[in-house]
Amino acid sequence: MTEERVLEPEEAAGEEQYEVTLRPRRLDEFIGQAPLKLNLELILGGARRRREALEHVLLCGPPGLGKTTLANILAGEMEADLRVTSGPAIEHQGALASILMNLEEGGILFIDEIHRLSRPVEESLYPAMEDFKFDWVAGKGAGAQSMRLSLPHFTVIGATTRQGMLSSPLRDRFGAVYRLEFYTPEEIRAIVLRSARILEIEIDGAGADLLAGRSRGTPRIANRLLRRARDWAQVKGAGRIDAAAVTATMDLLAVDASGLDELDRRILRTIVEKYGGGPVGVDTLAVSVSEERETLEDVFEPYLIQLGFLARTSRGRVATALAYTHLGLTPPAAWQREGGRADPDRRGIEPELFS
Ligand code: ADP
């Protein structure tokens, strides 16, 4: 993507300062994800009681839903030292060894995009996670010596947007695997109100409701849209975020009432106009809309599926009757049934089970 996309769920350049200010610090400040929070409270309580390092935790889900925030919260709640890295940043085994050797006893290593670890690094992580040992080969050739180094007891918190791309040996080494879900509009509304309080901007209920409906169930996007609405309110409005300020901001950004922008609509229109509504293979679709397949699968599709506009089937992607209606088009008569819900089955296509 060349230009900045306001609905991009990944962190944008220059956004870090806001993320840090707005990030909840404690579990009880973390809004939503109730079942996950209950589970985390339990493993935190157990580890504290036993005075042990927390077990390894894997957090899965689309970007912007709070994985990094939770890693920070877990470290805070355990009063543990936190080291943050990512799969592609650990370039070789030596780099991993140096990170692990420098961890404190009970320390937490957060590995973002853990599905992108290289194979050799991933394989040396197995004994480290399991036995707190690191197998190290010193020297090269005939004189090479293999050593087993002892590591402090530490915790890996892994984050991934693609659970399906994680090898099963790696997944099996996590004692706890959790999935973050999109937030409900009520939860996003609460997040927006909390952020507005921290940013000291006045917002009314109608403004918060409208923002919540367009944030794609994603806190990072909600916070970004809030900042854009704040700009509008301060520059063109009366200094407070109300329905008019949000509507004007969203019109400027071309974000529609379902929280879709031009790119989302282009994906749906492509399936409808070029491929007769689908099914179309994901690789073909990615080329048609000039996006990476990975971006399409991680960033665009989850929300379109959540809205019921898109279905992933074993034969490819399918636009639903709801998508036609959203684009102002009439779905082919044969697909229509009560409510116009997603209906890939009736077109002889098996919905695919995906994680
Ligand atoms: P991820 O690591 O999944 O991409 P982050 O943890 O970086 O997402 O979250 C993005 C931003 O969204 C954070 O800076 C934080 O301000 C906000 N956020 C995420 N989850 C919550 C939540 N449950 N409550 C309040 N704010 C949240």
Residues whose N, C-alpha, C, O or C-beta is under 5 A from the ligand:
A	BS01	ADP	E19 V20 L22 R23 P24 E29 F30 I31 G32 P62 P63 G64 L65 G66 K67 T68 T69 L70 I191 P219 R220
